[in-house]
Amino acid sequence: MKFPSEPFKIKVVEPIRRTTREERDRLLRGAGYNLFQVPAESVYVDLLTDSGTSAMSDDQWAGLMLGDESYAGSRNYYHFEQAVRSIFGYTHVIPTHQGRMAENLLFSTVVKPGACVPNNIHFDTTRANVEHQGAEALDVVIKEAYDPHCEMPFKGNMDVVRLEETINRIGPDRIPLVMLTITNNSGGGQPVSMDNVRRTRVLLDRYRIPLFFDACRFAENCFFIKEREPEFVSTPILDIARELFSYGDGCTMSAKKDGLVNIGGFLSLNDDRWAQDITNMLILVEGFPTYGGLAGRDLEAMARGLREVLDEDYLAFRIGQVRYLGELLDQAGVPILKPIGGHAVYLNAKEFLPHIPRAQFPAQSLVAALYREYGIRGVEIGTVMFGKTDPATGRTAYPELEMVRLAIPRRVYTNMQITYVAESIIELFRRRETTCGLRLTYEAPVLCHFTARFEEVLQSSPVAQPAF
Ligand SMILES: *Cc1c(COP(=O)(O)O)cnc(C)c1O
């Protein structure tokens, strides 16, 4: 295994308070075994999300001091516009405070009730914003994406055959745009190949349907293209990005990921008419077009982050660090989703805790145990997040996968901390039968995973109920 040596040194440190197991046990009970309810200060390694958690560089921090907070025409907007244009190449650059606002502005402008928006897999906010318009958010990823054991280089690819069938079934007039999420977050941070983007483009050209990218992790996706598509082995990442975006008509972006900032996003597109309508809505709900809900200094940090994220040493370290964690776990026999994605390692909780029936939330139980034993915070991506209980029958429809996502913040943790995470998980895996299941005691009507409460089911027998 190649050790991912850091391409930076540390200039500012943020102390982490160490906690005891007793303290974490108390906090966990108080939080109803829901890690969203635990104060971040009581977490040792926080792998809840890679969104907005990046460490900025000295150049970005210096940029903050150069913020021009003029209401209109701030110089930072022009820097930002230039940075976005030079990578993405689209005509209009519309800043927003984060990604979901870009989605909301786009969909509320171009998606009508009864329409359908295909994507490889919609991210939660993308799906919610499409559905909010009374339209259908359809996932058309290749079927291998749903098999945690299937190893393929571009498991985020669009199923182009199924996309064509979908267009013919629904009718191109009802599809205002198609989206491609790079990398495919909800499918495990798996990349989309350039070849797949080209084939999607050719198909959509035949039906005159625009293609938009959900570009949150575009640089990570481009790194995988360079690594895995022979045509691009010696192409600079910037050129890969430019070619990739040239096949689209626009993109939405949460800069909280590959913008390397703590807040920010944008929408960029070529269509003048759409851009005009979106800009009018932006002024109504977000802000003037040269700041879009951000301070001038935030735009400057974003402009600088977008350039830094294309640095190959950075990307090799970034992808390498995630892979390093995944490989340590895999070599010790810990069940993880394969191949290892760009921003996170996913533990397969059904296989990690086979003695806990699905009705007792194996992934949530694993999240709770990781925190109590080691102070590590991951996030459940399984029944709590996606399970649907029919109020009439009380029966639960379980999602296909029951995962714990360990999302790695960018440039935040040292390899030693990542090693600590791996060793902790391996130790827990070796005594996995000591982990018990959970029982739901409170469930909110919507987005229940943020506020759900649980209690421990104490004697979880090793030959429990059949797995659902
Ligand atoms: C984070 C994310 C979004 C939403 O961005 P926010 O900045 O959190 O609003 C959209 N799509 C994908 C793929 C994401 O990962």
The ligand as a Gaussian input file, in Angstrom:
#p B3LYP/6-31G(d) Opt

LIG

0 1
 C      -23.579000      18.379000      -0.962000
 C      -24.212000      18.047000      -2.232000
 C      -25.239000      18.824000      -2.767000
 C      -25.872000      19.978000      -2.006000
 O      -24.975000      20.957000      -1.653000
 P      -25.132000      21.856000      -0.321000
 O      -23.988000      22.801000      -0.425000
 O      -25.049000      20.928000       0.844000
 O      -26.443000      22.547000      -0.395000
 C      -25.727000      18.480000      -4.011000
 N      -25.260000      17.425000      -4.684000
 C      -24.275000      16.635000      -4.199000
 C      -23.784000      15.489000      -5.003000
 C      -23.721000      16.917000      -2.962000
 O      -22.758000      16.122000      -2.482000

